[in-house]
Amino acid sequence: MSERVPVGIVMNGVTGRMGYRQHLIRSLLAIREQGGVPLRGGTRLWPELVLVGRNEEKLREVAGRHGLTDWTTDLDAALARPDVSVYFDAQVTSEREKAIRLAIDAGKHVYTEKPLATTLSGAVDLARAADAAGLRHGVVQDKLFLPGLRKLDRLVRSGFFGRILSVRGEFGYWVFEGDWQPAQRPSWNYRAADGGGIVVDMFPHWHYVLEQIFAPVRAVTAHVATHVPTRWDEDGAEYAATADDAAYAIFELDGGIVAQINSSWAVRVNRDELVEFQVDGTLGSAVAGLRGCRIQHRAATPKPVWNPDLPTTEDFRAQWQEVPDNAEFDNGFKAQWEMFLRHVVDDAPYTWDLWAGARGVQLAELGLVSAHEGRRIEIPELTS
């Protein structure tokens, strides 16, 4: 058996939906089940987990369910441990900045869910502090690792589209109000004071998808809405939704690319996947979702005729070709965890640092400014 290199990781927020399902079960526990992460020289990195949370009962239950014994509600004590080198944060957004600052002050490498902070100034301060302390840092950018978007990225890099003209995205689903059927998302998502809102949640995602696959975002025009003003929380208590639950945005990218993305928790799904992006270029088009990706090349583009007086006889979906996998796609969260841990231990390259997270926060903040002021906002360059 290969020698194990233990890496102590404080996991804060594992009782929440994302922290538990994607990061604990499908990422770090899955890494342990596969025997660790292979490193140069034949050794294997082994995550040693310290679970942290605010609710002792929930934390004990999660740990016991998976045979884990190292857990605490004392974040300061966990960060003070010399056998811990990495801090991970999947808490509610409003608690994240303070905890990451504590981790940086304790000299821990930082890996975190997005958004990095509730304000751009807070996100920039964290990035600068991590750089000044000489720490490795990263932000989860999971959608880049989805099979559908990896296929889309492959098409872009192959030159399939020619000159890219536009990107159209549709994301969302109906989140139940919580009165007659429990909501699928925590109630804090709909309270602005707690860091809720679909712009704060989703614009950082759209930022890295657009920046990494297509081109940097240079301007934003947005309209936001709170379509469902009254909801019911986890205890069945009625509350006023103070955060936006839908956003309709136009992003201007380098090269004249126009991206229009609708995001909504008040929309019923009539598409193949919960998120889909259509990309149109001079030489071809593609529609990508979480897993699938379909293409239509210029030479195979049909010539439909618009006639509202006659029923449509063409099966437009059948005119597109499915892009093959041509590879095995691991869970995106797990794949990025492996890359970040190699970055910490093996000095492997890593792109998605806290500055990338800060640029996502910047887009969300300026998107809200655009919506509130009713105007187009140019995005200043944000560098270290």
C-alpha positions in Angstrom: 0.0 0.0 0.0 1.3 3.5 -0.9 2.4 5.8 1.9 -0.3 8.1 3.2 0.3 11.9 3.5 -2.3 13.1 6.1 -3.9 16.5 5.6 -6.0 17.9 8.4 -9.1 19.7 7.1 -11.5 21.7 9.2 -14.9 21.4 7.5 -17.3 24.2 8.7 -20.9 23.9 7.6 -21.3 20.1 7.1 -24.8 20.1 8.5 -26.1 22.2 5.6 -27.2 20.8 2.3 -24.2 21.6 0.1 -21.6 21.0 2.9 -23.0 17.6 3.7 -24.0 16.1 0.3 -21.5 17.5 -2.1 -18.4 18.2 0.0 -18.5 15.7 2.8 -20.2 12.6 1.2 -19.5 13.0 -2.5 -16.0 14.6 -2.2 -13.9 14.0 0.9 -15.5 10.7 2.0 -15.4 9.5 -1.6 -11.7 10.4 -1.8 -11.1 8.3 1.3 -13.1 5.4 -0.1 -10.9 5.4 -3.2 -7.8 5.3 -1.0 -6.8 9.0 -1.1 -5.5 11.3 -3.8 -2.4 10.1 -5.8 0.6 12.5 -5.5 3.9 12.7 -7.2 6.4 10.1 -6.0 3.8 7.4 -5.4 2.4 8.6 -2.1 -1.3 9.3 -1.5 -2.9 12.3 0.2 -5.3 11.3 3.0 -7.9 13.8 4.3 -8.2 13.8 8.1 -11.5 15.5 8.8 -12.5 17.8 11.7 -16.2 18.6 11.4 -17.3 22.0 12.8 -20.8 23.4 13.2 -23.0 25.5 15.5 -25.6 22.8 16.3 -24.1 20.1 18.5 -26.9 17.7 18.0 -26.9 17.8 14.2 -23.1 17.7 14.2 -23.0 14.6 16.4 -25.6 12.9 14.2 -23.7 13.6 10.9 -20.4 12.4 12.4 -21.9 9.2 13.8 -23.7 8.4 10.6 -20.3 8.2 8.8 -18.1 6.8 11.6 -16.3 10.1 12.2 -15.2 11.0 15.7 -13.4 14.3 15.3 -16.0 17.1 15.6 -16.5 20.3 17.6 -18.6 23.4 17.9 -15.5 25.4 18.8 -14.1 26.9 15.6 -11.3 28.7 17.4 -10.1 25.5 19.0 -10.2 23.6 15.7 -8.2 26.3 13.9 -5.6 26.3 16.7 -4.7 22.6 16.1 -1.2 22.1 14.6 -2.4 19.0 12.7 -4.8 21.0 10.7 -3.6 22.9 7.6 -6.8 23.5 5.5 -10.0 25.3 6.4 -13.1 24.8 4.3 -16.3 26.9 4.6 -19.8 25.9 3.5 -21.7 28.0 6.0 -24.5 30.4 5.3 -23.1 33.4 3.4 -23.5 35.9 6.2 -21.1 33.8 8.5 -18.4 33.1 5.9 -16.2 36.2 5.9 -15.7 36.3 9.6 -14.7 32.6 9.7 -12.4 32.8 6.8 -10.6 35.7 8.4 -10.1 33.6 11.5 -8.6 30.8 9.4 -6.2 33.1 7.6 -5.1 34.6 10.9 -4.5 31.0 12.1 -2.3 30.4 9.1 -4.6 27.8 7.4 -4.9 27.4 3.7 -8.5 28.3 2.7 -11.0 26.6 0.4 -14.5 27.9 0.4 -17.9 27.8 -1.2 -19.1 30.9 -3.0 -20.0 33.7 -2.6 -16.7 34.5 -0.9 -18.3 37.4 1.1 -21.4 39.5 1.1 -19.5 42.6 -0.2 -16.8 43.2 -2.7 -14.7 45.1 -0.2 -14.9 42.1 2.2 -13.9 39.6 -0.6 -10.9 41.7 -1.6 -9.8 42.1 2.0 -9.8 38.3 2.3 -7.9 37.7 -0.9 -5.3 40.3 0.1 -4.9 38.8 3.5 -4.4 35.3 2.2 -1.8 36.5 -0.3 0.0 38.5 2.4 0.1 35.4 4.7 1.5 33.3 1.9 -1.4 30.8 2.0 -2.9 28.7 -0.7 -6.6 29.6 -1.4 -9.4 28.6 -3.6 -13.1 29.0 -4.3 -15.5 26.3 -5.4 -16.4 26.7 -9.1 -18.2 23.4 -9.5 -20.1 24.1 -12.7 -16.9 24.2 -14.7 -16.5 20.4 -14.0 -20.0 19.4 -15.1 -20.0 17.0 -18.1 -22.2 19.3 -20.2 -20.0 22.4 -19.6 -16.8 20.4 -20.1 -18.1 19.4 -23.5 -19.0 23.0 -24.2 -15.5 24.1 -23.2 -14.1 21.5 -25.5 -16.1 22.9 -28.4 -15.0 26.4 -27.7 -11.3 25.4 -27.6 -11.6 23.4 -30.8 -12.9 26.4 -32.7 -16.3 24.7 -33.4 -18.3 27.9 -33.1 -16.2 30.2 -35.3 -16.8 33.7 -33.9 -19.0 33.4 -30.9 -22.0 35.7 -31.1 -24.1 35.1 -28.0 -24.8 32.9 -25.0 -28.3 32.4 -23.7 -28.8 30.7 -20.3 -31.9 29.6 -18.5 -31.6 28.4 -14.9 -34.1 27.7 -12.2 -37.1 25.8 -10.9 -40.1 26.3 -8.6 -39.1 26.5 -4.9 -42.2 25.8 -2.9 -43.4 28.6 -0.6 -43.3 26.3 2.4 -47.0 26.5 3.4 -48.6 23.4 2.0 -45.3 21.7 0.9 -41.8 22.1 2.4 -39.4 24.4 0.5 -36.4 22.7 -1.2 -34.1 25.5 -0.1 -33.4 27.0 3.4 -35.4 30.1 4.3 -32.3 32.3 4.8 -32.0 32.2 1.0 -35.0 34.6 0.8 -33.9 37.1 3.5 -31.5 39.8 2.4 -30.2 40.4 5.9 -28.9 36.8 6.0 -27.1 37.0 2.7 -29.9 35.6 0.6 -31.0 36.4 -2.9 -30.6 34.7 -6.3 -28.2 37.4 -7.6 -25.7 36.9 -4.7 -26.1 33.2 -5.1 -26.0 32.7 -8.9 -24.1 35.7 -10.4 -20.8 34.4 -9.0 -21.5 31.1 -10.9 -22.3 32.9 -14.1 -19.2 35.0 -13.7 -16.8 32.0 -13.7 -18.7 30.1 -16.4 -18.6 33.1 -18.7 -15.0 34.1 -17.8 -13.5 30.7 -17.9 -15.2 29.2 -21.0 -15.9 32.3 -23.1 -14.3 35.7 -22.2 -14.1 38.2 -19.4 -17.3 40.1 -18.5 -17.0 43.8 -19.1 -20.6 45.2 -18.3 -23.9 44.1 -16.8 -27.5 45.2 -17.1 -29.8 43.5 -14.7 -33.4 43.5 -13.5 -34.3 41.7 -10.3 -37.6 40.7 -8.7 -39.1 39.2 -5.6 -41.9 37.3 -7.3 -43.0 35.4 -4.2 -43.2 38.0 -1.4 -44.4 35.6 1.4 -42.9 32.3 2.4 -42.9 29.9 5.3 -39.8 28.8 7.1 -38.6 25.4 8.5 -40.9 25.7 11.5 -43.9 26.6 9.5 -43.8 30.3 10.4 -44.8 32.9 7.8 -42.2 35.4 6.9 -41.6 38.2 4.4 -39.2 37.4 1.6 -36.8 40.4 1.4 -34.4 39.0 -1.1 -34.7 38.7 -4.9 -35.9 35.3 -6.2 -35.4 36.1 -9.9 -32.9 38.0 -12.0 -32.8 38.8 -15.7 -29.4 39.9 -16.9 -27.4 40.9 -19.9 -23.6 40.4 -19.7 -21.3 42.0 -22.2 -18.1 40.0 -22.8 -14.9 40.7 -24.6 -15.0 40.1 -28.4 -18.5 41.4 -28.7 -20.1 38.4 -27.1 -23.5 39.0 -25.6 -24.7 36.7 -22.8 -28.3 36.8 -21.5 -29.0 34.6 -18.5 -32.3 34.3 -16.6 -32.2 32.9 -13.1 -35.3 32.1 -11.1 -36.6 30.2 -8.1 -40.2 31.0 -9.4 -40.2 29.2 -12.7 -41.5 25.8 -13.7 -39.1 23.7 -15.7 -39.8 23.1 -19.4 -36.3 22.1 -20.6 -34.2 19.0 -20.5 -32.1 20.1 -17.5 -32.3 22.6 -14.6 -29.8 24.9 -16.4 -29.1 25.1 -20.1 -26.9 27.4 -22.2 -27.3 28.0 -25.9 -24.2 29.2 -27.7 -24.5 30.6 -31.2 -21.5 31.2 -33.4 -20.9 31.9 -37.1 -19.9 28.2 -37.7 -22.2 26.4 -35.4 -24.4 26.3 -32.2 -24.6 24.2 -29.1 -27.0 23.7 -26.2 -25.4 22.4 -23.0 -26.9 21.4 -19.7 -25.5 19.8 -16.6 -24.6 16.6 -18.4 -25.7 16.7 -22.1 -24.5 18.9 -25.0 -26.1 19.0 -28.5 -24.7 20.7 -31.5 -25.8 22.0 -34.9 -23.1 22.8 -37.4 -23.4 25.6 -40.0 -23.4 23.0 -42.9 -26.2 21.1 -41.2 -28.4 24.0 -40.2 -31.9 23.7 -41.7 -33.8 26.6 -43.3 -37.1 26.9 -41.5 -39.8 29.2 -42.8 -41.9 31.3 -40.4 -45.6 30.9 -41.2 -47.9 31.5 -38.2 -50.9 30.4 -40.2 -49.7 26.8 -40.5 -48.7 24.2 -37.8 -45.0 23.5 -37.5 -44.1 20.1 -38.9 -40.4 20.1 -38.2 -38.9 18.4 -35.2 -36.3 21.0 -34.3 -34.7 19.0 -31.5 -34.1 16.0 -33.8 -32.0 18.3 -36.0 -29.2 18.5 -33.4 -26.4 16.0 -32.8 -25.4 14.8 -29.3 -21.8 15.4 -28.3 -20.2 12.1 -27.0 -18.6 11.9 -23.6 -15.2 10.7 -24.9 -14.1 10.6 -21.2 -15.2 9.6 -17.7 -16.5 12.6 -15.7 -16.1 12.4 -12.0 -18.2 14.4 -9.5 -17.3 18.0 -10.1 -17.0 18.9 -6.5 -14.7 15.9 -5.8 -12.6 16.7 -8.9 -12.0 20.3 -7.7 -11.2 19.1 -4.2 -8.5 16.8 -5.5 -7.0 19.7 -7.5 -7.0 22.0 -4.6 -5.4 19.5 -2.2 -2.7 18.7 -4.8 -2.1 22.4 -5.0 -1.6 22.6 -1.2 0.5 19.5 -0.8 2.2 18.9 -4.2 2.4 22.5 -5.5 0.2 21.6 -8.5 -1.2 24.5 -10.5 -4.5 25.9 -9.5 -6.6 28.7 -11.1 -9.6 29.4 -9.0 -8.3 31.4 -6.1 -10.0 34.0 -3.8 -9.4 36.7 -6.4 -11.6 34.6 -8.8 -14.2 34.5 -6.0 -13.9 38.2 -5.5 -14.6 38.9 -9.2 -17.8 36.8 -8.8 -18.9 38.9 -5.8 -18.1 42.1 -7.8 -20.4 41.0 -10.6 -23.2 40.2 -8.1 -22.7 43.6 -6.4 -22.7 45.5 -9.6 -25.7 43.5 -10.9 -27.7 44.7 -8.0 -26.5 48.3 -8.6 -27.7 48.0 -12.2 -31.1 46.7 -11.1 -31.6 49.3 -8.4 -30.5 52.2 -10.6 -31.9 50.9 -13.9 -28.8 51.3 -15.9 -25.9 49.5 -17.6 -22.8 49.1 -15.4 -19.3 48.7 -16.6 -17.1 46.4 -14.6 -13.7 47.7 -13.5 -10.7 45.3 -13.7 -10.1 43.6 -10.4 -6.5 42.5 -9.8 -4.4 41.6 -6.8 
